[in-house]
Structures are given as C-alpha cells and as structure tokens.
Amino acid sequence: MSVNVPGSAAESRPVARALSYIVALLWLCFVVLDVAAYLHGSVSGLTIYLKGAASLLCALVSIVAWRAGGNRTADLLRALGFSLAFLGDVAVLLNTYRVLSAPLVFAIGGYLFIPALLLISVRNADGFRFLFRDGRLDGRELRFALCFYVPFIALLAVLGKSLAGVGLLGLGIGYGTCLVTVLWTGWAALRNGLFGKRRSLMVAVGASLVFVMELVGLVYNLRIPGLERIAFFATWILYVPGMLLMALS
C-alpha cells in the first residue's frame, strides 16, 4: 500500500497544478487591465499587486516541485533562483509603478536577478553535463553556445553607448550575460532532451519568453519614443508565462 507523505510527488503535483491555474488567472486579469489602461492612456494601480502575486506563486510552484523530489539538488537551485527573482520583481515593480521610484531600487532588482538567472540556468542545464562527451568538452555544444553569445556581444557593441547614457552599461553586461545563459541552457535542454521531450520544450519556450521580455524591457528602459508605452505593458505579458513554464518544467 502506498502512503502519501507531505511533500511527496503524489501530493505536490495537484498543488503545483492548482497554483499554475491561479497564476494563469492572475495573468489574464492584469492583461485585461493593462490593455484597457493602454487604450485609455492610463496605468492601472491594481496590476502591481496582481503581477507581484503571480511572481510569488511562480516561486511557490518551483518550491513545490523541489519538495516533490526528482532531481533534488537541481530543483533546489531552481527554487532559490525563483525566490530571488520574486524579490527582484518586487523591487522592479516598486520602481516602475513609482511607489519607490529611485535608481537604487531598480538596480537592486537588477542585481537580484543576476544570481537568480544563474541558479535557474544551472538547473535548466542539469549541471552542464551535456557539455562533455567521453570526458572531453563537446565542440558541437560549444559552437551551439557561441550562437547565443556572439550576437549578444554584437548587440552590446551597438547599444553600449546608449546603455552608458542611462547608467545601465555595467548592469546590462552582467545581467545580459546571465540572460543569454538562460536562453542558451533552455535551448540546450531541448536539443539534448535533458528533461524529456515535453518538459525540455517547456524550458526552451519559457526561457525564450523571458529573453524576449527583457528585449522589450530594454526598449522601455532606453525610453525609445513611440515604443516605450507599449513596452511598459508588454514586459509582464511575456514574463509571467515564461517563468511559469520553467517553474513547471
């Protein structure tokens, strides 16, 4: 006879599923409110709470997944990464919604995301074992990694002056490197089937959504005329589904 122990996979899966449905509902609510606010040229004050709650629940999903077993060490790293990401989200939301509008608050959020993204990347890469074949570095995997980092270096060369002008060059280099690592490891997981076909696809799609979200966020932070307001609303529309997919993977 099987016994369900608190924190076991049998109990944790329904909990994670229920939390994901709540995240989806919160996402739908703030999307509707943000679209309405955009059309009316305003900002909904309620959405800061909905977005914060969605971020918190994504972190809880990752914690539930860790408690469920599986790869305990890797899933613990993901849970820690998502917890740091939640704290970073709080700082960014406070700054974006002018509750605590200060460069320091925004910087705190950005710097919290650096270890968060690194921890999530290590888990998504399953410890980077795929980089080695027969005890040696796999040249094919290294070339695959360069496909992500070379365009990033080129983008930095183009946008470096603009980032420096708004005081974001240092943060952009560190944060951008971690973000590209998330994207690379997400697609490496799918390429190597690190978590099975379905879960690896969730990792890749989630990482891609988070990466695109950051490109949209860059448009907002650089205050690009004509696109700044759209970018303000689009970031979280992309961010929450991306994080939820990686938390569920």
N, C-alpha and C positions, 0 to 999 in steps of 0.2 A: 504494500500500500504506500502511495506517495503522500508526503506531507508537505504542505506549502509553508515554507519558513518566511517570515517577514524579510523583504528584500530579495527573495528568490526570483528567478526568471518568470515563474508562473504568476506571481503577484505583480511583478513590475511591468510586464508588457501591457496589461489593461490600463495601468496608471499612466504610463507614457502615452498611450493612445488617447486617453481622455484629456491629458494636458495638451497634446497636439491639436485636438479639436478646439479647445479653448483658445489656443494661440491663433488658429485659423479664424475663429470668430472675432477675436480682437483685431486681427489684421484687416478683416473685411470692414469692421466698424471704422477704423481710422482711415482706411482708404476712401470710404464714402464721405467721411467728414472732410478729409483733405481735398478731395475733388470738388466738393461743394465750396470749400473755403477758397480754393484756387479760382473757381468760376466767379466768386463774389469779391475777389481781391482782398481777402482777409486771411487770418490764421485762426484755427480752432484751438482754444486753450485746453480742451478736453483730451486732445490727441497725445499730449505729452504723457498723460497717465496711462493711456492705452498702449503706447509704444513701450513705456517703461515696464508695464506688466507683461507684455509679450516677450521682452528680453529676459525678464526674470523667469518666466515659465520655460523658455528655451533652456536656460541654465538648469532648471529643475529637471527637465527631460533628460539632459546629459547626466545629471546626478543619479536619476532613477536607472538609466542604462548602465551606469557603473555598478550600482547596487545589484543589478540583475546578474552579474557575473561576466562570463565571456572572457575577453582579454582584460583582466583587472587593472594591470598597470597602465596600458594604453588608454583605457576608458577613464581611469582616474585623471590622467593628464588632460583628456578632453573636458572632463567635468571642471577641473581647475581653470582651464582656458576659458570655458564659457562663463564661469563665475567672475573672472577678471573682465571679460567682455561686458558683462552686465554692469559692473562698476564703471567701466569706461563709457557705456551708453548713458548712464545717469549723468555723468559729467558733461557729455556732449549735448544731451537734451537740455540740461540746465542752461548751458551756454547758448544753444540755438534758439531756445524759446525766451531768452532774455531774462530768465529767473536769476541767474548768476552770470551775467554777460561780462566775461573777462578773458583775456588771452591765456592766463594761467589755468583757468578751469578747462578751457578747450585743450590745452597742452597736457593736462593731467589725463584727460580722456584718451588722447592720442597715445601717450606713453604707456597707459594701462593696456592698450590694445597690442602693443609690441610683444610682451610675454604671452598674452592671450593667443595671438595668432601663431606664435612659435609652438606653444603647447598643442594647439589644435593640429598644426602641421605634423608634429611628431606622431600623433595618433593616426592622422589620415594616411601617413606613410608607413604605418605599422612598424615603426622603429627604423625605417630606411633600409631594411634588409634586402629590398628589391634591387638596390644599387650594386649588390655583389653577386657574382656568378662564379661558382667554383673557387671561392675565396679571393677573387680579384674584382676590382671595380669593373662594372659593365659599361663599355664605351657607348653602347646604344642608349643606355639610360642617361649617361652624362650629356650626350648630344640632345636628347629629348629635353633635359633640364635647360640647356642653353637656349632652346626655342622660346623659353619664357623670360629668361634673364637678359638676353641681348636686346630685345625690344624695350624692356624696362630701362636699361641703361641709355638707349637712344632717346626715350621719352624724357628722361632726366636731363639729357643734354639740351633738349628743346625747351623744356619748361623750367629749367633751373633758375633762370633769371627772374621769372615771374614768381616762383615759389620764394625766392630770397626776398623779393619785394614785399611780400606779406608776412615775412618771418617764419616761413614753413619749410625752408630748404632742409635743415637738419632732421626735423621730424619726418619730412617727406622721404628722405633717403632711408632712414631706419624703418619707418612704417611701411613704405613701399616695398622694401626688400622682403619683409615678413609677409606682406600681402601677396606678392608674386610667389613666395614659397607655398602659401596656402593653395594658390591656383595650380602650381606645378604638382604638388603632392596629391591634390584632388584628382587631377587627370592621370597621374601615375597610378593611383589606386584603381582607376577604371582600366587603364592599359594593362595592368598586371593582375587584375581581378583579386585584389587583396582582401576584400570582404565579401566575395561572391558577386555575381553579376548585378543584382538589384541594389544591394547596399553600396557597392562601389559606384554605381551610377548616381545614387543619391549624394554621395560625397562629391563627385565631379560637378554635378549640377549645382549643388549648394555652394561649393567653392567659387564657381563661375558667377553666380548671382551676387555673392559678396564682393567679388572683384569688380564686376560692372557697377555695383552700388558705389564703390569707392571712386571709380572714374567719374560717376555722376556727382559725388560729393566734392571731387576736385573742381568741377565746374562751378559748384556753389561757393567753395572757399576762395576761388580766384575771382569771384564776382564778375563772371562773363556776362555782359549785357544781353538781354533777351532770353537767356537760358537760366539765369540764377534762380528765378522764382520756381520754374519747373523742377530744377534740380533739388530745391528745398523739399518738395513734396515727394519726389521720385526715390530719394535715397532709402527711406524706410519701407517703401512698397517692395523694393528689391531685397533689402537686408533681412527682414524677418523670415520670408520663405527660405532664403539661403541658409540662415543659421538653423532653422528648424530641420531642414533636410539633413544637415551634418549632425545635428544632435540625435536624430532618429536613426542615423546610419549605424 
